Amino acid sequence: MQQAGGGVAVIPTAPEVIRNRDAHYPYRPDSYFHYLTGFDEPEAVLVLIAGDTPRSILFCREKDEEREIWDGYRWGPPAACEHFGFDEAHPVAEFDLRLTDLLGDQPTVFFAMGQDAGWDRRLIDTLGRVREKVRTGIAAPGAIQDIHSVLDEMRLVKDAHEQDIMRRAARISADAHARAMRATAPGRFEYEIEAELLHAFRRAGAQAPAYASIVASGPNACVLHYVSNDRRMQAGDLLLIDAGCELDGYASDITRTFPVSGRFNGPQRDVYSLVLDAQRAAAEATRAGVPWNAPHDAAVAVLAQGLVDLGLLSGSVDAVIENGDYRRFYMHRTGHWLGRDVHDAGDYKQRGDWRPLEAGMMLTIEPGCYIRPADDVPEAFWHIGVRIEDDALVTDSGCELISADAPKAIDDIEALMRDARS
């Protein structure tokens, strides 16, 4: 962010959001703000000053004994400054006045314009006040630069501390998936299994699910973002669970698919084995230096061949890929960045080309196959929806699947479910 002549970055945290009437949604700080501060209270703003004498300044709520009785502990500026290591901290009520002074004679403001209309107006009003001082010899910033584009590049490569948190998050989520497998049986509702996941997340110290858990049985497994989780599971169904916890601000994201009755039937086994082979191929293609799209291409090659072999598609494999026929059964990408957001920050292309992977990047590897009823599809394959997803840390020589503890081999899944019922 620092450049010749300096600049000022303004990064507000997320606001509190009303769920209904007097009830709020559980508070979560803005990912960019928390990445830079570790501070998790609402009504806070970080200001960074670049140049010869760089400074970090936090604006936050003051101590308030009355409000703390109702809402809990507040750091207050002096304690927040000392505990979190800022150069300065001030009451958030002073933010607008102080920012007017801080922006004087600075060449650039780094700010995420277009993200929040209220904050856009607030910054524009502040710049207007700075411009009113022109006759006193104070110049207003001449440029506004997107702070998110700068921070996205920083967030893409995880340091050792971030990697450790994400490994722990993945272990918690892997244990939760195993617990869900043990609890699954015909006649239970999807939401009962969701409850097992949430119990495992919170019991192990995770603060929340990283996203709305998908617990999709039978035909629901062919709905990519199904979240109702209210169907009663039946013998012969597959259950697709896409769920992960958030730990200390970092997400995990795991998908496993398994038979409600504890044993795959023939077509389910065939499709599951195909998706598992595709995931292995994608993982083998994931390493530093290869283009972002290499894992996806590897997965598609395996899936296309398998769909032809199973008789679900016709023609040559090359034609199935070139024409996009495979997208009838596999319509999404093979992964996404993972970090503080489950679909994490960062561009996938640079100057029009897929960016090369670098050691320390974290991504998901998640091929799938979703077969809906159709006249040209054998009925034995109807409602088979399979996705297998792991969290992968890119290394120089390959990748580390940090969520590998969640069972995914057919024999391991069936043995786990059999033992849970014995």
N, C-alpha and C positions, 0 to 999 in steps of 0.2 A: 504494500500500500504506500510506503514512503517513497517520495519522489523529490526531485530538486525543487526547493522552495517550500516543501512541506504540504500540509493539507489537514483537514479535519474530517474524521469519520463519526457518524451519528448512527448508533444501533439501538433502537428501542426493543424492549422485550414484548412479549405478547400480552394483550389485555385479558382481564377476567371476562368470562362469557356467561351470561344468564342462560340457564337451561329452561326454566319456566318459573314464573312468579318470583319468589325470593330465593330460589335454589340455583346455585352455580354448577357448571361443569367442573370436575376436578381440574385444578390449575396446573398447567404445564408451561414453562417459560419458552420463549422463542428459541429455536435451535441455534441460530447464528449467535444470538446474545449469550446463551448459556455456554456455547463452545468457547467464547472469548472470556467469560467471567466466572462460570461456576455458580453464579448467584441466581437463586430460584424464587425470589419474591416478585410479585407483580408490581406495576407502577415504577419501573426502573428504566434508566437509559444509560448506555455507555457512550462516552465521548473519548476518542483517541486523537491526540495531537501528534502529527509527524513533523520532522524537521530537526534542527540542531538540538533542541531541548524537548524530546518527546515526552508526553504525559498521558496517563490513563486516568479518566475521571468518571466516577460513578455518581449518578443521581438516583436516590431511592427514598422510600418513605421514612419519615422521622419516627422515633420511638413514640408510642402512644399507649399508656397503661390501660386506658379504657377499652381501646380496640383490641388490645392483646388479650383481654379477658374473653372477648367474643371470638376472635379469629386466630389467636396464637401469637407466638413470638415474632418480633420484628428486630432486625439487626440494628437499624438506625445508621446514619452516615459514619460516625466515628468508629464504631465496632466493625462495620462492613469494610471500611478502608483498611483497618489493621488486619482483619482476618483473611480477606481475599487479596490483599496486596496491591490495591490501587494507590496511585500517587495522591489522589484527592477523592473526597466524597462529599456531596452536598445534598440538602433536601431537594426532592424532585419538584417541589413547588417553586424553586428558584431556577429551574432549568431554562425556561424561555429567556429570562433576563440574562443569565450567564452565557447562554449560547450566542446571543447577539454580540457580546464582547469577544467570545472565543473565535467567531468567524471573521472578525476584522483583520484585514491584510493577509488573509489566507487565499491561496490561488484556487483551491478545489475543495468541494464538499463531497465526501464519499457517503452515499445514502442510497437506500433501495426505493427509488421513485416508482410509483405505480403499484406498490404492494398494499398500501393503506391510504385511502383518500384523506382521512383525518390528519395523518402524519404528513402527507404531501402538502396540505394547506398550511400546517404548522411550520414546516420548513420554509415554504415560500414566504409566509408572513415574516419570519425571522430574517430572511434575506432582504426583504423590503426594509426592515428597520436598520439593517446594516447599511444599505444604500443611502438612507437618509443622512448618514454621517459623512457623506462624501466631501462636504465643505469643510469638515474638520481634518481632512487629510487621510481618512480611513477608507480603504478600498474594500469592496465586497468581493467574494469569490466569483471568478469568471466561468467556472465550470462545475457541473454536478456529474460525478462518476458513480456507476453502479457498484456499491460495496459488495453485493452478493457475488458478482463475477470474480472479485478478488478472493473472497472467502471460500467460494466453491473449490478453487484450485487447492487451497490450504486443506480443506476438509477431505479431499479425495484420498490422500495418502495418510493412513493412520499410523501414529507413533506407537511405541511399545506400550505405553499406558493405555491408549485406546484399544489396542489389540487385546490386552489382558481383560479389559471390561467386556469386550465383545465375545471373547472365549467363554467367560463366565455366564454371560447372557445366553449363549448358545447351549451351554451345558444344562442350564435351568430349563430351557425350552425343550431340549432333547428328553430330559427326564419327564417333562409334562406330556410329551407325545407317547412315551412308553406307558405312562399312567393311563392315558386315554385308551390305548389299545387294550390294556388289562380290564378296563371298565366297560368296554363295548360289548353289547349282546343284543340279539333280536328283541324287540319290544320296548327298548329304552328310547327315550327321545334324544334328539341331537343336542338340545340344550343341557341335558344331564351330562353329556360328555364335555360340553363347553365349560360347565361348572368344575369338572375335574381339572381342566387346563388352568382355569383361573386360580383354583386352590393351589395348584403346584407352583404357579408363578409367584404368588404372594407369599406362600409359606417359605420359599427359598430366598426371599428378600427383594425380588423384583418389584418395582413400584407400580407397574401397570402392564396390560397388554400393549404391544407396540402398534397394534391396529385391531380393527374389529375381527375377531376370530371367525374363520370359515369352518363350519362343521357340516359337511354336505354329504348326505347319504342318497344312494340310488340315483334317480334322475337329477337331483340337485348337484351332484358331482360334475355335471356338464354345464353348470352355470358358474362362470369364472369368479364372479364377485358375490356369490350367494352368502348372505349373513343373517337370514331369518332364524335359522337353527331351531326350527320348531316341528320337524317331521318325526314321526315315530319310525324307527329303523326296522327293517324287515330282514328275515333270513334270505340270503342270496344277494343282498346289497353289498356294494362297496361303500366305504366311508372315506371321504377325502377331507383331511384336516389341514388347513393352512393357518398356522398360529405361531406367534412368538411373543416373548416378553420384552419389555423395555427395562433396562438396568442402568441406573445412573446416567440417563439421557441417551443411551445407545440401544438400538433395536436389534433383535434377532428375527429371523424369518425362515420358518421350516414348514415344509409340506410333506405329509406322508399319506399314503392311500393303502387301505387294508380291508379285508373281508369282515363284515359284521358277524358272520357265523364262525369266523376263525380259520377258514380255509378257502383259498382261491379255487374257483371252478376253472374249467379249461380255457374258455375265451378270456376270462379275467386274467388268468396266469399268462396267457400269450401277450396281451396288451401291456400288462404290468412289466413283463420281462423286456419288452421292446422299449418302454420308457426308461427303464433302469439302464439298459444298454446305451440309450441316447445320452443319459446323464453321465455315464462313465466316459463316453467319448468326448463330451463337452468338458468334463473335468480334466481329462488328459490334454486337451487343447488350451487349457488356461495356464498361462505363465507370463512372466515379464517379457515384454518385447513383441508379443503377438498383437494384432489388432483386436479391438473390443469385440468385433463380430465373429472372431474365429470360433469361440465356443458354440455360438448359435449355428454357424455353418456346419460344425461337426455334428451337432444334435439333429439338425434337419436331414443330413445325409443318412443317418441311421434310421430316423423315423420314416423317411420316404421309402427306403428299401423295405422296411418292415411292413408298412401299409400295403405295398405291392405284394409282398409275400403272403400276407393274410387275406388277400383278395379284396381289400377295402378300396383300393385304387387300382387302375389299370394303366398300362403303358410302361415306357421305360422309366427308370428312376430319374435319369437326367431330365426327361420331359416333365415328370411330376414336380421336380424342383423348379425348373425353369418357368413352367406355367403357373406355379403357385398352387397346384391342386392339393398339396398336402395341407394347405391352410384350412381346408374344410374340417380337418380333425385336429389341427395344431395351429391356432390363430394368434398366439402371443409370442413375445420374444423369450429367449432362454435365460435372461437374467436382467438385473438392474443393480445400480450402486446401492450399498447398504452402509448405514452409519447412524448418525443422530436422527435421521429420518429413515423410515423403512424404504422409501424410494428416495435415496439420498441425493444430495447436491452434487453437481458436476456435469459437464458436457460429455456427450458420447462421441462427438466428432470434433475435429480440429481442421479448419480450413477445408471442409467438405469431405475429409477422409476419416474413417474410424480411428480413434486415438489408440495408441499402443498402451497396453497394460503395463503398470509399474509395480514393483515390489512394494507392499504395504497397502495397496488398494484392496477394498473389501467389496465383494459382489455376490449375488445369488446365482445358482445354477439350477434351473427349474424347467426342464422340458415336460411336456404333457401330451395327452391324447384324449379327446372328448368325442364320444360317438353317440349321436342322437338317433332316434328312430327315423328310418327312411326306407323307401321301397327297394332301393338297391343295396341295402345293408342287411346282412343276415340277422335275424331277430336275436340270436344268441349274443350279439355284440351290443344290443341296444342298452342305453343308459350306463355304459361303462365309461367312467371318467377317472383318469389317472393323472396325477401330477406328483413328481418327486423333486423336492427342493432342499438344497443345502446352502449354507453360508460358507463362502470360500475366501481365504486370504491369499492374495497373489504373492508368490515368492519368485526368486530368480530362476529356480529350476522347475517350478510347477505351481501347485496350489495346495493349501492346507484346508481341508474341509472341517471347519471348527464345530460343525453340528453333526458329525458322523456318529455320535453316540445314539442318536435316534434310530431304532431298528429300521432297516429297509430291505435287506435280503429276504426273499420269500420264506426260506426255512426259519430265519430268525423271528420273523413276524408270527408265523404259525406256531412256533414253539412257545413264544411269549404268551400268546392268547390261549394256547392249550394249557400251559402251566397255571394261568390265572383262573382257569375253570376247574382245575383238578382239586 
